[in-house]
Amino acid sequence: MTHWDAANLQIIWQRLISIADEMAAVLLRTAFSSVVRESNDLACALLTRNGDLLVEYGRSVPVFTGTVAGTVTKMVEHFGVENLVEGDVLATNDPWFGNTHLPDVTAAAPLFHHGVLVGYVASICHVSDIGGTSEGAFAQDIYEEGFCLPPVKLVDAGRPNDLVRYILARNVRVPQQVLGDLDALIAANSLGIRRLAAVLEDDPGLDLDDVARAICDTSERAMRAAITAIPDGEYPAQIDLDGFEEPKRIVVTVRVTGDELEVDYEGTSRQSQYGINSASPTVGYTRYGLNMLLIPEIPNNEGTLRPISIRIPQGSLLNPTKTAAVSANFPAHAIPSVLSRALLGPLPTRVSAAAGTPFWVTGLRGQTDDGQFASILCFNGGQGAAQGLDGYATLSTPSNVSNTPVEVVESTAPVLVEQKTIARGSGGHGRWHGGEGQEVVMRSVHDRPIDVVFLTERIEHAAPGLAGGEDGMAGLLEVDGVRVAEPKGRIQLRPGQTIRLRTPGGGGFGPASL
C-alpha cells in the first residue's frame, strides 16, 4: 500500500478527474441531441473494479453521479464479471437496473490492464427520443413511457451489436439522432479507456485500487467531520409540489448521531399513478444535496456516502413499485431544497431557499416532408437565495441543465421564438432575493399540427422562501392566451398558435425588513 501525501494524492486525483472531463468534451462535441450538446444533460465517470464511483466530470448532472455506480454494478452482475472482455460496452436505460428514466442511457466499458480488470469508465446522456410518450408525465406505467433496453452489450469485444441497434432504431422517432447519441457514448468511453490505460502505463507501480482507497477514505473522513459538527438530533422538514392527479408532499427527517447521518423520507406522499415518481434519482439527489451542504469542496465519490443511510418508504413518490411510470421524475429535484429546510438550524450559512424549478421541458414532435423531428427544449427557473447571496436568474438548480438557445430552438423544430426575456420581479423578496424566471413566447410556423409535451412544476405551489424570505412567483403556461389545463400533459399545437411560458422564480432568504 502506497503512503499518499496530500500533494501526490491531489495530483493523481486531478489527473483522474481530467480524464472524466475529457470524456465529457467528446460526448458534448459528438452527440446528436441538442439536449446533450446545448443543455449539458450528461455525465462521465471513472469507477473502481468493484463499481464504486471514483471521480466524475465536474459539470455532470448531479443526479447521474448518484446513480451511475449502482447502474454499472447491476449491469456487471447481470452479465457476470467473468464474461466481460476488452472492447465490451454495456448499456441500459432500465430504471430498475438503477438508471434514472428511459430517455437516459448509461453505457460502461471495463478497463483491463495486463489482462486484469482494474476499473470501469461510464457515460450517460439524455437521448432525443425513446419512443412511447417519451418526456410526458401522463403515462401510467413504464410500458407506456417508451423503449426499455435491459442490460445489453452495445459493443461486444469491439464489435457493434447490430441487432440491438436495429431494434432500438425501429422503436424511436428519430433513429439517426438516437444512434448518433449512442455512438457518442461509445466514443467518450473509448477515450476514457485509452487515457486511463495511459496513466497506468506511465507509472507501472501505480495501483488503481490503492488510489481509490486513498481518495475515498479521504472523502469519508471529510464527510464524517462535517456530520460531527452538527449537534446530534432530529431535523424535520417538508415541501409541497404540484403533483399530477393531486398535490404531492416530500417529508424528510434528518437524524444525526455522532459522525453518522440518516435521511428518512417517512411521511412522503404515496406514489402517483402517473409518471412523476422517482426511483434511483431519490438517492442521487439526496447524495448531491448532502454533499452540497456538508462538503461542497470535495469531489463526489463513494467515500462521501459511507457515513450516510437513506430510508425511503416503499410505494411512496420517492420509491415506487417496479412497474410504475418514472419518466417525469421532477419531484426528486426538490430533495436538496427540503434537505436545506431541515438543516437550516445547524447550517444557516450553507442552506438555500427552494429554486423555482431546475428547468421546464417542452418536447416538440411532428412530421415534415423530410421525415420526423423530435426536439427537447429546456427553460430554467430562478435559483433560490441563500444567506449573503441573491439567487441567480434562470439558473438550473439542483440540476445544471442549460437553457436551450433560441437559435437551437428554431433550428430543431418549426417554431419562431417571438420573445425570450427575464421575468422581472418573479424572484421571492427577502433580505436576499430569489432568482428570477424567464418568459418565452414561441409560435408554430409549421403547416401541420405539432405534438407538444409539457413537463412543468411550481405552477400551483410556488417555490417557498426560507428563514423568513418570501415565496417566488409561480409559473405560467398558456396557449393563445388560455391557461393550459394540464401543464404536465400533451397538446396539439395548430399552425400559427402561440405558446407562452413563464418559469417560476426562486424563493427569497431572510426577512426583507432586516
N, C-alpha and C positions, 0 to 999 in steps of 0.2 A: 504494500500500500504506500502510495506517494504521500509525503508530507507537503501539503499545499500551503504556501504563504499567501497572504492576501493579494499581492501583486500578480504572482503567477496564475492564481486561480482566476483573477479578473481578466487576465489576458486570454486564457483559453475559453472562458465563459463568453467574452465578447466575440471571439472568433466563431464560436458555435452560433451565436445569435446572428452574426453576419451571414452565415450560410442560409438561415431561415429567411432573412431579409432579401437575399439574392434570389432565393426560390420564388418569393412573392413578386419580385420585379419581373421574372419570367412569366409568371401567371398573369400579372396585370397587362403585360405587353402582348400576350398571345391569346388571351381569352376572347371569345366572340361576343359574349353577352355584355351589354352596357352596364348592367347592374354589378358586374365584376370590374370591368375596365374603368368605369367612371365613378361608381359608388363604393368601390373597395369592399365588396361583400365577399370576403375570403379570409383564409388563414393558412399559414405554413408553419410546420413544427418539426423538431427532431425529438425522437423518443428513445428510451433505453431498450435493451433487448427484452426487458420484462413488460414493455409497453407503457412505461411511465413517462409523463411529459418532462422533457429536459429543458428545451428552450423553444421560443416561438418568435415569429415575425412581430416586430414591435407595434405594427398598426393592425394586427389581426382583430377581426370582430370578436369581442371578448367572450361571447358565449361559446365560440368554437374551441377556445383553449380549455374550456371546462368539459368539453365533450369528446375531443379527439382521442384522448388516451383510452377511454372506455370503448369507443368505436373500433379502434385498431386492435385492442386486446380481444374483443369479441370476434372480430374477423379472423384473427390468428387462431383463436380457439376453434372456430368453425372448420378451418382447413387443417389444423394441426401444424405446429411449428416444424415438424419433421417433413412436411410436404411442401415447404417453401424452398425456392431455389433462386439463384441470382437471375435477375431480369424479370421477376414477378412484379405485378402491380395489382393489389387487391382493392376492390371498390364496393361501396354500398351507399344507398340513400335511405335505408330502412331505419325508422325511428326506434324500432325495438331491438336494434343492434347498437344502440347508443347514439345514432345520428340525430340531428336536430329536427328536420322535417324533410319531406320528399324533394322539394326543389334544391336542397343542398346535397352535394355528392362529396363523399370522403374517399380519397384514394391514398393508399400507403404502399411503400416499397421497402423490402428488407435490405439491409446492408450486410454483406459478407466480407470479412477480412481474413485472408488466408484460409478461406473455406469455412470460417466460423461466423455464425450470426452474431453481430455486435450491436445492432440497433435498427431503427426504422426512421424513414422520413415520411411525412404526411402532408397532404394539401387538401383544402376544402374550398369549394366555391358554390355559389348560387347560380344554377343554370337558368337560361331564359324561359324554359318551359319544361314541364314534366308530365304533360297530358292532364286528363281529368279536369277538375276545377282549378288546378294549379294554386294560385295565391289566395283563392277565395276562402272565406271563413264559413261558408254555408254548407259545406259537405257534412254529412252526419256519421261517416266512418272513414277510416283510412282508405278503403277501397274506392271511394268516390274521388279521392284527392289527387290521384294520378298514378303513374307507373312506379311500382315499388321494386327496386332492384336488390334482392338479397345478396349477401356477400358473394362476389364472383372474382375470378382472375381476369381483370380487364386486359392485362398483358400476361401471358403465360411463358415464362422462360425466354422473354424477349420477343415473343410473337403475339401481335394483337389478336384479341379474341373477336373474330369477325362475326360469330353468331350473336354474341351479346350486343355488339354494335348494331347489327341488323334488327334485332328485336326492339332495342331501345328506339332506334330511328323510326320504326313503324308506329310507335306509341306516343310520339310528341309532334307538336305542330310545326316546329322549325328544326328539322333534324340536322341541317348543316350547322346551325348555331350550337346545338346541344353537343354534337360530336366534336365540334371545334373546342368547346369548353373542356370536354374530357381529354382531348389531346393536349390542352394547356396544362391540365393537372399532371398528366404523364410527363410532359416536358419539365415542369417545375420539380417533380420528384427525381427525374433523371439527373438534373443539375445538382440537386441536394446530395444524391448518392456519390456523384463524382467529387464534389467539394469535401464531403466528409471522408471519403476514401483518401483524398489528398492530404488531409490533416493527419490521418493515421500513418500514411507513408512518410510524411515529413519527419515524424517523431516515432520511430519504431518502438520506443519504450512507453509510449502513451497507452494507457488502459482506459477505454471509454467508460467502463463500469466504475473505475476509480474516480474519474472526473465527475460522473453523475452523482456518485455518493457524496463527494465534497460539495457540489453545487446544491444538492437537495438538503443535505444536513445543515449547511449554512443558512439556507432559506427557512428551514424548520426552526432553527434557533431564533431567527429574527421574528418569526410569527409567534412563537411561544413568549418571547419577551414582550411583544406588543399586547398579547392577551393578558399577561400577568399585570400589566399596568392598568387594566380595567378592574375596578372592585368586583369581587365575587357577588353574584346576584342574578336576578331575572330582569330582563329588559323587554317588555312587550310593545307591540305597535300593530297598526293595521292601516290599510289603504283601500279606497273604493275605486272600482273601474266600471266602464260602461257595460262590459259583458256582451252578450248577444241576445239570447231569449229572455234574459233577466240580468240585472246588475250583479257584479261579482265583487268579492272582497278577498284580499290576501291578508291573513293574520299570521304574525310571527312572534315567537318568544325566543330571545337570545339568552342562553344561560352560560354564565362564566364561572368556572371552578378552577382556581389556580391558573395553570398555563394551558387549559383546555377550554374549548368553546363548543356549545351545541346550538344549532339553529333548528327550531321546532315550528312547523307550519300547521300544527293542530288548530282547527277552527276556520281554516280557509274554506271558501265555498266549494260545493260539490262540483264535479266535472260538468262541463257543458255538453249538450247533445250535438253541438256544432264544433267547428274546427279551431276554437280559441284555446284549447287545452295545451298544456306544456308538459313534456316528458323530460328528456335529458336537459333541455335548457334551464330547468329549475336548478339543477346542480351547477351548471355553467355560470349562471348569473349570481347564484349565491356565492360561489367562489370568487367571482370578479368583484362583487360588492364588498366582501370582507377584505380582499387584498387592497382594494382602493382605500378603504377606511383605516386599515391597520398597518400595512407595509407597502405603500404605493411606490417606494423606491426600489423594491425587489422585483426582478422579472418573474413572471409566472413559471412555476414548475411544480412537480409532485410534492416537494418538501413542504410547501406552504399549506397543503391540505391535511397533513398528518395530525395536527392538533385539533382538527375540526370534524364534528359529526353533524349529519344533516338528517332530520326526521321529517318525512313527508307522508301524510295520510293517504292510503290507497283509495282510489276513487274520487280524489279531490281534483280541483282545477290544475294543480301542480303535479299530480301523479295519477293520470287517468288509466283506465283499464286498457288492455293491449290493443283492441281494435278501434279505439277512439280516434276521431279526427284531430290532428295536431298541426296542420299546415300553417294556420294563422295564430301562432303561439305568442301573440303580443302581451298577454298578462305577465309573462316571465320578465319582460323588460322593466316592470315596476318593482322587481325584487330589490335592486340596490336602493331604491327610494324608501322602501319600507324598512330596510336594514338601517338606513340613515335615521329614520324616525325613532327606531328602537334605541339607537346608541347616541342620541342627542345629548343625554345627560353626561355620560363619561367622555364623549369625544366632540364637544361643541365646536371646536375649530376645524374639524375634518368632515363633518356631515354636510349635506346639501339638501335643499328643498327638491321636490319632485320636478322632473323635466316635463315639459308639455307633452312630449312623446318623442321617442328616438327618431321615428320617421313614419310618415304615411306612405302607403303603397298604392299606386294606381296602375293596374295592369290593362294594357290596350292590346286587343287581339282582333284580327279580321283577315279579309281576303282582298288581294289586288289582282290585277291581270297577270302579274308575275309570280303569284303564289301567296302563301300565308305570311303574316307578320305577327310577332308576339313581343311586346316591349314592356319592361317593368320599370316604372318611374318611382323615384324616392324623393320625398319632400319632408324636411326635418322641422320639428317644432323647436321651441326655445328651451335653453338649459335652465335648470333650477339654480337659484342663487345660493351662496354659502357665506359664512362669516368673512367679511373683508373682500368679497368678490361678487360683483353683479354677474348674473348668468349671461352667457353669450347668445346672440340671436341665431336661430336656425342651426343649432349645433346638435348633432345626434348624440344623445346620452340615454342609457349607458352603451348602446351600440355606437360604432363610429362610422356608420354608413354615410357616405357623402350625398349631398343634393345632386340630382340629375341636372346637368346644364341644359339651358334652353336649346342650344344647337343640337344636342343629342336627342332631346325630346322630339324635335321636329324632323330629325333625320331618320328616326327609327319607327315613326308612326305618322299617319296623315292627319296631324293636328297642327294648329297655329297657336303659339303662346302669345296671347294678347297682353298679358300683364304678369309680372313677377316682382313683387315688392315686399319689403319688411312690413309686417302687420304692427304698425306703431301703437304702443300702449297696451299690447297684449300680454306683456310680462307682468307677473304679480308685483304689487308695490310692497315695499318694506324698507328697512334700513339699507338693505342691498336688494336691488330689483331683479326679478326673474327675467330671463332672456325672452326676446320676442319671437313669435312665429312668423310665418310668411303667407302672403296671399298670391295665389296663382290662378290665372284665368286661361283656359285652353278651349279652342273652338275646333270642331271637326271640319276639315276641308276635304273629307273623303266623299266619294259619290255613292257610297252604300253604308249601311249601319256598321258601327264599331262596337264590339263586345267589350265592356268596361267592367273590371272587377275592382272594388274599393276595399281597402283594409285600413281602418282608422281607429282611433281611440281618443278618449277625453273630449267627446262632444257633449255627453251628458254629465260627466264628472270631471271638472277642471282639475288641473294639477295643483295639489294643495301646497300652501306655503308652510314654512317651518319656523319655529321659535318666535311666533308672533307675526311672521310675514303673511301677506295676503295671497290668495289663490291666483293663478294665472287665468287668462281668458280662455274659455272653452273653444273648441274648434268648430268649424262651419263647413258644410258640404252642400252645394246646390247645383242643379242642372236647370239652365234657363230661368234662374231666379227662384226656383222652387226647391225647398229643402229635400234632400234625398231621404226617403223614408227609412231605408235600411243602409246605413253607412258602412256596413261590413258585407254588403251584398253585391249584386250584379245587375247591370242595366244594359240596354241597347242605346247607344248614342247615335241619333239620326244625323244625317248631313246638315251642317250649319248650326247644330246645337252646341251650347257652351257649358263647360264645367267650371265652377268656381269653388276653390277650396282654400280654407284658412286654417293653417295648422295651429295647435294650441300654444299658448305662452307658458313659460316655466313659472314655478312658484317663487314668491319672494322670501327673504330671510330676515328675521328680526323685525320688531315693531317700527313702523315708519316714523313715529314721533320721537324716537331717540336720536 
